[in-house]
Amino acid sequence: MTSRYTRWRKSTHSDDGNCVELANAVHGTVGVRDSKDVTGPILEFRPDTWSAFTGGIRAGKFSR
């Protein structure tokens, strides 16, 4: 159910083929979904987990 989320926004790093959207849930978690399938599954992360993940990306820990 997406009504418990704030406004969905697309990542500034998404392109036409790889679109990710995220929104904050009213209970504090971060929701992540595929923008091409808005009725599909939503992954939910605790704020500290999401911060660790995005911090790892910025630090290059997940480079190919």
PQR file of N, CA, C, O and H, with PARSE charges and radii, in Angstrom:
ATOM      1  N   MET A   1       0.845  -1.181   0.000 -0.4000 1.5000
ATOM      2  CA  MET A   1       0.000   0.000   0.000 -0.0000 2.0000
ATOM      3  C   MET A   1       0.887   1.241   0.000  0.5500 1.7000
ATOM      4  O   MET A   1       1.695   1.419   0.912 -0.5500 1.4000
ATOM      5  N   THR A   2       0.752   2.083  -0.989 -0.4000 1.5000
ATOM      6  CA  THR A   2       1.610   3.246  -1.098 -0.0000 2.0000
ATOM      7  C   THR A   2       1.071   4.466  -0.376  0.5500 1.7000
ATOM      8  O   THR A   2       1.769   5.478  -0.323 -0.5500 1.4000
ATOM      9  H   THR A   2       0.096   1.938  -1.729  0.4000 1.0000
ATOM     10  N   SER A   3      -0.106   4.431   0.172 -0.4000 1.5000
ATOM     11  CA  SER A   3      -0.673   5.614   0.818 -0.0000 2.0000
ATOM     12  C   SER A   3       0.052   5.961   2.110  0.5500 1.7000
ATOM     13  O   SER A   3      -0.089   7.079   2.604 -0.5500 1.4000
ATOM     14  H   SER A   3      -0.673   3.608   0.129  0.4000 1.0000
ATOM     15  N   ARG A   4       0.811   5.050   2.661 -0.4000 1.5000
ATOM     16  CA  ARG A   4       1.525   5.356   3.893 -0.0000 2.0000
ATOM     17  C   ARG A   4       2.862   6.040   3.644  0.5500 1.7000
ATOM     18  O   ARG A   4       3.608   6.313   4.585 -0.5500 1.4000
ATOM     19  H   ARG A   4       0.925   4.141   2.259  0.4000 1.0000
ATOM     20  N   TYR A   5       3.164   6.315   2.389 -0.4000 1.5000
ATOM     21  CA  TYR A   5       4.420   6.963   2.019 -0.0000 2.0000
ATOM     22  C   TYR A   5       4.202   8.416   1.647  0.5500 1.7000
ATOM     23  O   TYR A   5       3.126   8.804   1.191 -0.5500 1.4000
ATOM     24  H   TYR A   5       2.558   6.093   1.625  0.4000 1.0000
ATOM     25  N   THR A   6       5.240   9.212   1.848 -0.4000 1.5000
ATOM     26  CA  THR A   6       5.226  10.595   1.379 -0.0000 2.0000
ATOM     27  C   THR A   6       5.365  10.578  -0.136  0.5500 1.7000
ATOM     28  O   THR A   6       5.321   9.513  -0.751 -0.5500 1.4000
ATOM     29  H   THR A   6       6.114   8.897   2.218  0.4000 1.0000
ATOM     30  N   ARG A   7       5.527  11.703  -0.720 -0.4000 1.5000
ATOM     31  CA  ARG A   7       5.667  11.820  -2.177 -0.0000 2.0000
ATOM     32  C   ARG A   7       6.861  11.004  -2.679  0.5500 1.7000
ATOM     33  O   ARG A   7       7.979  11.154  -2.185 -0.5500 1.4000
ATOM     34  H   ARG A   7       5.564  12.569  -0.221  0.4000 1.0000
ATOM     35  N   TRP A   8       6.613  10.152  -3.652 -0.4000 1.5000
ATOM     36  CA  TRP A   8       7.688   9.370  -4.260 -0.0000 2.0000
ATOM     37  C   TRP A   8       8.534  10.285  -5.124  0.5500 1.7000
ATOM     38  O   TRP A   8       8.005  11.164  -5.804 -0.5500 1.4000
ATOM     39  H   TRP A   8       5.705  10.031  -4.053  0.4000 1.0000
ATOM     40  N   ARG A   9       9.853  10.087  -5.103 -0.4000 1.5000
ATOM     41  CA  ARG A   9      10.757  10.869  -5.931 -0.0000 2.0000
ATOM     42  C   ARG A   9      11.798   9.948  -6.570  0.5500 1.7000
ATOM     43  O   ARG A   9      12.264   8.984  -5.962 -0.5500 1.4000
ATOM     44  H   ARG A   9      10.283   9.373  -4.550  0.4000 1.0000
ATOM     45  N   LYS A  10      12.142  10.274  -7.803 -0.4000 1.5000
ATOM     46  CA  LYS A  10      13.097   9.452  -8.539 -0.0000 2.0000
ATOM     47  C   LYS A  10      14.516   9.874  -8.197  0.5500 1.7000
ATOM     48  O   LYS A  10      14.793  11.058  -8.004 -0.5500 1.4000
ATOM     49  H   LYS A  10      11.763  11.057  -8.297  0.4000 1.0000
ATOM     50  N   SER A  11      15.403   8.908  -8.125 -0.4000 1.5000
ATOM     51  CA  SER A  11      16.810   9.191  -7.876 -0.0000 2.0000
ATOM     52  C   SER A  11      17.357  10.098  -8.959  0.5500 1.7000
ATOM     53  O   SER A  11      17.026   9.938 -10.134 -0.5500 1.4000
ATOM     54  H   SER A  11      15.177   7.946  -8.283  0.4000 1.0000
ATOM     55  N   THR A  12      18.188  11.044  -8.573 -0.4000 1.5000
ATOM     56  CA  THR A  12      18.827  11.915  -9.558 -0.0000 2.0000
ATOM     57  C   THR A  12      19.856  11.146 -10.390  0.5500 1.7000
ATOM     58  O   THR A  12      20.315  11.641 -11.419 -0.5500 1.4000
ATOM     59  H   THR A  12      18.457  11.174  -7.619  0.4000 1.0000
ATOM     60  N   HIS A  13      20.216   9.946  -9.951 -0.4000 1.5000
ATOM     61  CA  HIS A  13      21.186   9.123 -10.680 -0.0000 2.0000
ATOM     62  C   HIS A  13      20.520   8.105 -11.593  0.5500 1.7000
ATOM     63  O   HIS A  13      21.210   7.332 -12.257 -0.5500 1.4000
ATOM     64  H   HIS A  13      19.842   9.544  -9.115  0.4000 1.0000
ATOM     65  N   SER A  14      19.205   8.091 -11.636 -0.4000 1.5000
ATOM     66  CA  SER A  14      18.488   7.159 -12.513 -0.0000 2.0000
ATOM     67  C   SER A  14      18.497   7.681 -13.936  0.5500 1.7000
ATOM     68  O   SER A  14      18.459   8.887 -14.179 -0.5500 1.4000
ATOM     69  H   SER A  14      18.645   8.719 -11.096  0.4000 1.0000
ATOM     70  N   ASP A  15      18.549   6.739 -14.872 -0.4000 1.5000
ATOM     71  CA  ASP A  15      18.409   7.113 -16.279 -0.0000 2.0000
ATOM     72  C   ASP A  15      17.126   6.479 -16.802  0.5500 1.7000
ATOM     73  O   ASP A  15      16.346   5.933 -16.022 -0.5500 1.4000
ATOM     74  H   ASP A  15      18.580   5.759 -14.674  0.4000 1.0000
ATOM     75  N   ASP A  16      16.900   6.543 -18.094 -0.4000 1.5000
ATOM     76  CA  ASP A  16      15.650   6.033 -18.656 -0.0000 2.0000
ATOM     77  C   ASP A  16      15.475   4.532 -18.465  0.5500 1.7000
ATOM     78  O   ASP A  16      14.341   4.053 -18.436 -0.5500 1.4000
ATOM     79  H   ASP A  16      17.534   6.987 -18.728  0.4000 1.0000
ATOM     80  N   GLY A  17      16.543   3.789 -18.337 -0.4000 1.5000
ATOM     81  CA  GLY A  17      16.419   2.341 -18.232 -0.0000 2.0000
ATOM     82  C   GLY A  17      16.512   1.800 -16.817  0.5500 1.7000
ATOM     83  O   GLY A  17      16.112   0.662 -16.573 -0.5500 1.4000
ATOM     84  H   GLY A  17      17.464   4.178 -18.361  0.4000 1.0000
ATOM     85  N   ASN A  18      17.023   2.574 -15.887 -0.4000 1.5000
ATOM     86  CA  ASN A  18      17.235   2.105 -14.516 -0.0000 2.0000
ATOM     87  C   ASN A  18      16.660   3.116 -13.537  0.5500 1.7000
ATOM     88  O   ASN A  18      17.392   3.946 -12.998 -0.5500 1.4000
ATOM     89  H   ASN A  18      17.348   3.499 -16.086  0.4000 1.0000
ATOM     90  N   CYS A  19      15.364   3.051 -13.307 -0.4000 1.5000
ATOM     91  CA  CYS A  19      14.703   4.068 -12.493 -0.0000 2.0000
ATOM     92  C   CYS A  19      14.347   3.538 -11.109  0.5500 1.7000
ATOM     93  O   CYS A  19      13.673   2.517 -10.968 -0.5500 1.4000
ATOM     94  H   CYS A  19      14.770   2.376 -13.745  0.4000 1.0000
ATOM     95  N   VAL A  20      14.806   4.241 -10.114 -0.4000 1.5000
ATOM     96  CA  VAL A  20      14.519   3.903  -8.729 -0.0000 2.0000
ATOM     97  C   VAL A  20      13.838   5.108  -8.096  0.5500 1.7000
ATOM     98  O   VAL A  20      14.266   6.247  -8.288 -0.5500 1.4000
ATOM     99  H   VAL A  20      15.354   5.070 -10.228  0.4000 1.0000
ATOM    100  N   GLU A  21      12.773   4.848  -7.339 -0.4000 1.5000
ATOM    101  CA  GLU A  21      12.095   5.908  -6.611 -0.0000 2.0000
ATOM    102  C   GLU A  21      12.152   5.597  -5.124  0.5500 1.7000
ATOM    103  O   GLU A  21      12.210   4.434  -4.725 -0.5500 1.4000
ATOM    104  H   GLU A  21      12.426   3.923  -7.183  0.4000 1.0000
ATOM    105  N   LEU A  22      12.134   6.639  -4.313 -0.4000 1.5000
ATOM    106  CA  LEU A  22      12.081   6.410  -2.881 -0.0000 2.0000
ATOM    107  C   LEU A  22      11.144   7.407  -2.225  0.5500 1.7000
ATOM    108  O   LEU A  22      10.868   8.483  -2.755 -0.5500 1.4000
ATOM    109  H   LEU A  22      12.086   7.584  -4.638  0.4000 1.0000
ATOM    110  N   ALA A  23      10.666   7.012  -1.051 -0.4000 1.5000
ATOM    111  CA  ALA A  23       9.768   7.857  -0.264 -0.0000 2.0000
ATOM    112  C   ALA A  23       9.913   7.471   1.198  0.5500 1.7000
ATOM    113  O   ALA A  23      10.254   6.334   1.523 -0.5500 1.4000
ATOM    114  H   ALA A  23      10.890   6.138  -0.620  0.4000 1.0000
ATOM    115  N   ASN A  24       9.655   8.419   2.065 -0.4000 1.5000
ATOM    116  CA  ASN A  24       9.656   8.132   3.496 -0.0000 2.0000
ATOM    117  C   ASN A  24       8.277   7.625   3.893  0.5500 1.7000
ATOM    118  O   ASN A  24       7.258   8.135   3.428 -0.5500 1.4000
ATOM    119  H   ASN A  24       9.378   9.343   1.801  0.4000 1.0000
ATOM    120  N   ALA A  25       8.256   6.626   4.749 -0.4000 1.5000
ATOM    121  CA  ALA A  25       6.991   6.110   5.265 -0.0000 2.0000
ATOM    122  C   ALA A  25       6.608   6.903   6.501  0.5500 1.7000
ATOM    123  O   ALA A  25       7.465   7.486   7.165 -0.5500 1.4000
ATOM    124  H   ALA A  25       9.084   6.212   5.127  0.4000 1.0000
ATOM    125  N   VAL A  26       5.320   6.923   6.809 -0.4000 1.5000
ATOM    126  CA  VAL A  26       4.854   7.693   7.963 -0.0000 2.0000
ATOM    127  C   VAL A  26       5.445   7.170   9.263  0.5500 1.7000
ATOM    128  O   VAL A  26       5.533   7.917  10.239 -0.5500 1.4000
ATOM    129  H   VAL A  26       4.623   6.449   6.270  0.4000 1.0000
ATOM    130  N   HIS A  27       5.853   5.901   9.301 -0.4000 1.5000
ATOM    131  CA  HIS A  27       6.434   5.330  10.523 -0.0000 2.0000
ATOM    132  C   HIS A  27       7.958   5.379  10.536  0.5500 1.7000
ATOM    133  O   HIS A  27       8.586   4.771  11.402 -0.5500 1.4000
ATOM    134  H   HIS A  27       5.782   5.295   8.508  0.4000 1.0000
ATOM    135  N   GLY A  28       8.570   6.106   9.572 -0.4000 1.5000
ATOM    136  CA  GLY A  28      10.001   6.369   9.626 -0.0000 2.0000
ATOM    137  C   GLY A  28      10.896   5.566   8.717  0.5500 1.7000
ATOM    138  O   GLY A  28      12.073   5.904   8.587 -0.5500 1.4000
ATOM    139  H   GLY A  28       8.060   6.601   8.868  0.4000 1.0000
ATOM    140  N   THR A  29      10.406   4.520   8.078 -0.4000 1.5000
ATOM    141  CA  THR A  29      11.268   3.755   7.187 -0.0000 2.0000
ATOM    142  C   THR A  29      11.364   4.432   5.821  0.5500 1.7000
ATOM    143  O   THR A  29      10.626   5.373   5.528 -0.5500 1.4000
ATOM    144  H   THR A  29       9.451   4.245   8.184  0.4000 1.0000
ATOM    145  N   VAL A  30      12.278   3.942   4.996 -0.4000 1.5000
ATOM    146  CA  VAL A  30      12.463   4.444   3.641 -0.0000 2.0000
ATOM    147  C   VAL A  30      11.976   3.364   2.680  0.5500 1.7000
ATOM    148  O   VAL A  30      12.430   2.222   2.746 -0.5500 1.4000
ATOM    149  H   VAL A  30      12.877   3.177   5.234  0.4000 1.0000
ATOM    150  N   GLY A  31      11.061   3.721   1.796 -0.4000 1.5000
ATOM    151  CA  GLY A  31      10.555   2.793   0.785 -0.0000 2.0000
ATOM    152  C   GLY A  31      11.279   3.009  -0.523  0.5500 1.7000
ATOM    153  O   GLY A  31      11.556   4.144  -0.911 -0.5500 1.4000
ATOM    154  H   GLY A  31      10.693   4.649   1.742  0.4000 1.0000
ATOM    155  N   VAL A  32      11.590   1.908  -1.211 -0.4000 1.5000
ATOM    156  CA  VAL A  32      12.272   1.956  -2.502 -0.0000 2.0000
ATOM    157  C   VAL A  32      11.495   1.080  -3.467  0.5500 1.7000
ATOM    158  O   VAL A  32      11.124  -0.045  -3.133 -0.5500 1.4000
ATOM    159  H   VAL A  32      11.365   0.985  -0.896  0.4000 1.0000
ATOM    160  N   ARG A  33      11.248   1.598  -4.669 -0.4000 1.5000
ATOM    161  CA  ARG A  33      10.509   0.825  -5.677 -0.0000 2.0000
ATOM    162  C   ARG A  33      11.035   1.131  -7.072  0.5500 1.7000
ATOM    163  O   ARG A  33      11.792   2.080  -7.278 -0.5500 1.4000
ATOM    164  H   ARG A  33      11.550   2.513  -4.940  0.4000 1.0000
ATOM    165  N   ASP A  34      10.616   0.307  -8.019 -0.4000 1.5000
ATOM    166  CA  ASP A  34      10.934   0.494  -9.434 -0.0000 2.0000
ATOM    167  C   ASP A  34       9.908   1.469 -10.002  0.5500 1.7000
ATOM    168  O   ASP A  34       8.707   1.206  -9.932 -0.5500 1.4000
ATOM    169  H   ASP A  34      10.001  -0.464  -7.852  0.4000 1.0000
ATOM    170  N   SER A  35      10.356   2.577 -10.556 -0.4000 1.5000
ATOM    171  CA  SER A  35       9.423   3.588 -11.056 -0.0000 2.0000
ATOM    172  C   SER A  35       8.615   3.107 -12.257  0.5500 1.7000
ATOM    173  O   SER A  35       7.568   3.677 -12.563 -0.5500 1.4000
ATOM    174  H   SER A  35      11.331   2.791 -10.613  0.4000 1.0000
ATOM    175  N   LYS A  36       9.084   2.072 -12.937 -0.4000 1.5000
ATOM    176  CA  LYS A  36       8.345   1.532 -14.078 -0.0000 2.0000
ATOM    177  C   LYS A  36       7.262   0.552 -13.638  0.5500 1.7000
ATOM    178  O   LYS A  36       6.436   0.142 -14.455 -0.5500 1.4000
ATOM    179  H   LYS A  36       9.935   1.609 -12.688  0.4000 1.0000
ATOM    180  N   ASP A  37       7.252   0.171 -12.368 -0.4000 1.5000
ATOM    181  CA  ASP A  37       6.274  -0.782 -11.842 -0.0000 2.0000
ATOM    182  C   ASP A  37       5.774  -0.270 -10.490  0.5500 1.7000
ATOM    183  O   ASP A  37       6.080  -0.852  -9.450 -0.5500 1.4000
ATOM    184  H   ASP A  37       7.922   0.504 -11.705  0.4000 1.0000
ATOM    185  N   VAL A  38       5.008   0.817 -10.511 -0.4000 1.5000
ATOM    186  CA  VAL A  38       4.603   1.477  -9.270 -0.0000 2.0000
ATOM    187  C   VAL A  38       3.637   0.653  -8.428  0.5500 1.7000
ATOM    188  O   VAL A  38       3.438   0.955  -7.251 -0.5500 1.4000
ATOM    189  H   VAL A  38       4.760   1.290 -11.357  0.4000 1.0000
ATOM    190  N   THR A  39       3.036  -0.376  -9.002 -0.4000 1.5000
ATOM    191  CA  THR A  39       2.170  -1.264  -8.218 -0.0000 2.0000
ATOM    192  C   THR A  39       2.914  -2.508  -7.756  0.5500 1.7000
ATOM    193  O   THR A  39       2.341  -3.371  -7.090 -0.5500 1.4000
ATOM    194  H   THR A  39       3.198  -0.622  -9.958  0.4000 1.0000
ATOM    195  N   GLY A  40       4.187  -2.599  -8.111 -0.4000 1.5000
ATOM    196  CA  GLY A  40       5.002  -3.752  -7.743 -0.0000 2.0000
ATOM    197  C   GLY A  40       5.490  -3.668  -6.301  0.5500 1.7000
ATOM    198  O   GLY A  40       5.032  -2.829  -5.525 -0.5500 1.4000
ATOM    199  H   GLY A  40       4.653  -1.899  -8.652  0.4000 1.0000
ATOM    200  N   PRO A  41       6.409  -4.534  -5.960 -0.5600 1.5000
ATOM    201  CA  PRO A  41       6.899  -4.594  -4.574  0.2800 2.0000
ATOM    202  C   PRO A  41       7.664  -3.342  -4.161  0.5500 1.7000
ATOM    203  O   PRO A  41       8.266  -2.653  -4.985 -0.5500 1.4000
ATOM    204  N   ILE A  42       7.621  -3.076  -2.873 -0.4000 1.5000
ATOM    205  CA  ILE A  42       8.348  -1.965  -2.268 -0.0000 2.0000
ATOM    206  C   ILE A  42       9.295  -2.552  -1.232  0.5500 1.7000
ATOM    207  O   ILE A  42       8.874  -3.303  -0.353 -0.5500 1.4000
ATOM    208  H   ILE A  42       7.132  -3.636  -2.204  0.4000 1.0000
ATOM    209  N   LEU A  43      10.555  -2.214  -1.335 -0.4000 1.5000
ATOM    210  CA  LEU A  43      11.526  -2.607  -0.323 -0.0000 2.0000
ATOM    211  C   LEU A  43      11.538  -1.532   0.743  0.5500 1.7000
ATOM    212  O   LEU A  43      11.540  -0.344   0.423 -0.5500 1.4000
ATOM    213  H   LEU A  43      10.897  -1.604  -2.049  0.4000 1.0000
ATOM    214  N   GLU A  44      11.547  -1.930   2.008 -0.4000 1.5000
ATOM    215  CA  GLU A  44      11.569  -0.965   3.096 -0.0000 2.0000
ATOM    216  C   GLU A  44      12.836  -1.129   3.924  0.5500 1.7000
ATOM    217  O   GLU A  44      13.246  -2.246   4.243 -0.5500 1.4000
ATOM    218  H   GLU A  44      11.546  -2.895   2.268  0.4000 1.0000
ATOM    219  N   PHE A  45      13.443  -0.012   4.263 -0.4000 1.5000
ATOM    220  CA  PHE A  45      14.683  -0.011   5.030 -0.0000 2.0000
ATOM    221  C   PHE A  45      14.551   0.904   6.241  0.5500 1.7000
ATOM    222  O   PHE A  45      13.896   1.944   6.177 -0.5500 1.4000
ATOM    223  H   PHE A  45      13.110   0.895   4.004  0.4000 1.0000
ATOM    224  N   ARG A  46      15.175   0.509   7.338 -0.4000 1.5000
ATOM    225  CA  ARG A  46      15.275   1.410   8.490 -0.0000 2.0000
ATOM    226  C   ARG A  46      16.170   2.575   8.091  0.5500 1.7000
ATOM    227  O   ARG A  46      17.068   2.396   7.267 -0.5500 1.4000
ATOM    228  H   ARG A  46      15.708  -0.336   7.390  0.4000 1.0000
ATOM    229  N   PRO A  47      15.955   3.755   8.648 -0.5600 1.5000
ATOM    230  CA  PRO A  47      16.774   4.911   8.265  0.2800 2.0000
ATOM    231  C   PRO A  47      18.271   4.692   8.445  0.5500 1.7000
ATOM    232  O   PRO A  47      19.057   5.128   7.603 -0.5500 1.4000
ATOM    233  N   ASP A  48      18.683   4.028   9.519 -0.4000 1.5000
ATOM    234  CA  ASP A  48      20.121   3.797   9.720 -0.0000 2.0000
ATOM    235  C   ASP A  48      20.690   2.849   8.684  0.5500 1.7000
ATOM    236  O   ASP A  48      21.829   3.019   8.251 -0.5500 1.4000
ATOM    237  H   ASP A  48      18.045   3.674  10.202  0.4000 1.0000
ATOM    238  N   THR A  49      19.918   1.856   8.280 -0.4000 1.5000
ATOM    239  CA  THR A  49      20.356   0.919   7.241 -0.0000 2.0000
ATOM    240  C   THR A  49      20.476   1.628   5.903  0.5500 1.7000
ATOM    241  O   THR A  49      21.446   1.419   5.174 -0.5500 1.4000
ATOM    242  H   THR A  49      18.992   1.718   8.632  0.4000 1.0000
ATOM    243  N   TRP A  50      19.496   2.466   5.572 -0.4000 1.5000
ATOM    244  CA  TRP A  50      19.515   3.213   4.314 -0.0000 2.0000
ATOM    245  C   TRP A  50      20.709   4.170   4.289  0.5500 1.7000
ATOM    246  O   TRP A  50      21.388   4.286   3.269 -0.5500 1.4000
ATOM    247  H   TRP A  50      18.708   2.636   6.164  0.4000 1.0000
ATOM    248  N   SER A  51      20.964   4.850   5.397 -0.4000 1.5000
ATOM    249  CA  SER A  51      22.111   5.768   5.468 -0.0000 2.0000
ATOM    250  C   SER A  51      23.430   5.031   5.291  0.5500 1.7000
ATOM    251  O   SER A  51      24.332   5.526   4.615 -0.5500 1.4000
ATOM    252  H   SER A  51      20.412   4.755   6.226  0.4000 1.0000
ATOM    253  N   ALA A  52      23.549   3.850   5.894 -0.4000 1.5000
ATOM    254  CA  ALA A  52      24.770   3.054   5.738 -0.0000 2.0000
ATOM    255  C   ALA A  52      24.945   2.628   4.286  0.5500 1.7000
ATOM    256  O   ALA A  52      26.058   2.658   3.761 -0.5500 1.4000
ATOM    257  H   ALA A  52      22.816   3.448   6.443  0.4000 1.0000
ATOM    258  N   PHE A  53      23.862   2.234   3.636 -0.4000 1.5000
ATOM    259  CA  PHE A  53      23.911   1.811   2.238 -0.0000 2.0000
ATOM    260  C   PHE A  53      24.320   2.975   1.332  0.5500 1.7000
ATOM    261  O   PHE A  53      25.243   2.836   0.529 -0.5500 1.4000
ATOM    262  H   PHE A  53      22.958   2.210   4.062  0.4000 1.0000
ATOM    263  N   THR A  54      23.643   4.117   1.453 -0.4000 1.5000
ATOM    264  CA  THR A  54      23.977   5.247   0.590 -0.0000 2.0000
ATOM    265  C   THR A  54      25.365   5.804   0.906  0.5500 1.7000
ATOM    266  O   THR A  54      26.057   6.284   0.008 -0.5500 1.4000
ATOM    267  H   THR A  54      22.893   4.229   2.105  0.4000 1.0000
ATOM    268  N   GLY A  55      25.772   5.746   2.161 -0.4000 1.5000
ATOM    269  CA  GLY A  55      27.131   6.148   2.512 -0.0000 2.0000
ATOM    270  C   GLY A  55      28.166   5.236   1.874  0.5500 1.7000
ATOM    271  O   GLY A  55      29.218   5.694   1.427 -0.5500 1.4000
ATOM    272  H   GLY A  55      25.209   5.356   2.890  0.4000 1.0000
ATOM    273  N   GLY A  56      27.865   3.944   1.835 -0.4000 1.5000
ATOM    274  CA  GLY A  56      28.749   2.989   1.172 -0.0000 2.0000
ATOM    275  C   GLY A  56      28.872   3.250  -0.314  0.5500 1.7000
ATOM    276  O   GLY A  56      29.949   3.106  -0.893 -0.5500 1.4000
ATOM    277  H   GLY A  56      27.011   3.572   2.198  0.4000 1.0000
ATOM    278  N   ILE A  57      27.762   3.634  -0.931 -0.4000 1.5000
ATOM    279  CA  ILE A  57      27.798   3.981  -2.360 -0.0000 2.0000
ATOM    280  C   ILE A  57      28.709   5.182  -2.569  0.5500 1.7000
ATOM    281  O   ILE A  57      29.571   5.170  -3.447 -0.5500 1.4000
ATOM    282  H   ILE A  57      26.887   3.751  -0.461  0.4000 1.0000
ATOM    283  N   ARG A  58      28.516   6.218  -1.760 -0.4000 1.5000
ATOM    284  CA  ARG A  58      29.338   7.436  -1.894 -0.0000 2.0000
ATOM    285  C   ARG A  58      30.827   7.139  -1.678  0.5500 1.7000
ATOM    286  O   ARG A  58      31.688   7.769  -2.292 -0.5500 1.4000
ATOM    287  H   ARG A  58      27.815   6.228  -1.046  0.4000 1.0000
ATOM    288  N   ALA A  59      31.116   6.184  -0.808 -0.4000 1.5000
ATOM    289  CA  ALA A  59      32.507   5.833  -0.504 -0.0000 2.0000
ATOM    290  C   ALA A  59      33.108   4.875  -1.526  0.5500 1.7000
ATOM    291  O   ALA A  59      34.289   4.540  -1.438 -0.5500 1.4000
ATOM    292  H   ALA A  59      30.416   5.673  -0.309  0.4000 1.0000
ATOM    293  N   GLY A  60      32.305   4.429  -2.500 -0.4000 1.5000
ATOM    294  CA  GLY A  60      32.811   3.530  -3.538 -0.0000 2.0000
ATOM    295  C   GLY A  60      32.912   2.075  -3.109  0.5500 1.7000
ATOM    296  O   GLY A  60      33.621   1.297  -3.746 -0.5500 1.4000
ATOM    297  H   GLY A  60      31.345   4.701  -2.572  0.4000 1.0000
ATOM    298  N   LYS A  61      32.226   1.694  -2.053 -0.4000 1.5000
ATOM    299  CA  LYS A  61      32.307   0.313  -1.562 -0.0000 2.0000
ATOM    300  C   LYS A  61      31.606  -0.687  -2.471  0.5500 1.7000
ATOM    301  O   LYS A  61      31.844  -1.890  -2.361 -0.5500 1.4000
ATOM    302  H   LYS A  61      31.650   2.327  -1.536  0.4000 1.0000
ATOM    303  N   PHE A  62      30.743  -0.209  -3.369 -0.4000 1.5000
ATOM    304  CA  PHE A  62      29.973  -1.121  -4.214 -0.0000 2.0000
ATOM    305  C   PHE A  62      30.326  -0.953  -5.683  0.5500 1.7000
ATOM    306  O   PHE A  62      29.521  -1.283  -6.554 -0.5500 1.4000
ATOM    307  H   PHE A  62      30.549   0.768  -3.459  0.4000 1.0000
ATOM    308  N   SER A  63      31.516  -0.446  -5.968 -0.4000 1.5000
ATOM    309  CA  SER A  63      31.935  -0.243  -7.350 -0.0000 2.0000
ATOM    310  C   SER A  63      32.103  -1.587  -8.045  0.5500 1.7000
ATOM    311  O   SER A  63      32.434  -2.594  -7.418 -0.5500 1.4000
ATOM    312  H   SER A  63      32.170  -0.178  -5.260  0.4000 1.0000
ATOM    313  N   ARG A  64      31.870  -1.581  -9.336 -0.4000 1.5000
ATOM    314  CA  ARG A  64      32.015  -2.818 -10.122 -0.0000 2.0000
ATOM    315  C   ARG A  64      33.441  -3.154 -10.334  0.5500 1.7000
ATOM    316  O   ARG A  64      33.749  -4.160 -10.973 -0.5500 1.4000
ATOM    317  H   ARG A  64      31.601  -0.764  -9.846  0.4000 1.0000
TER
END
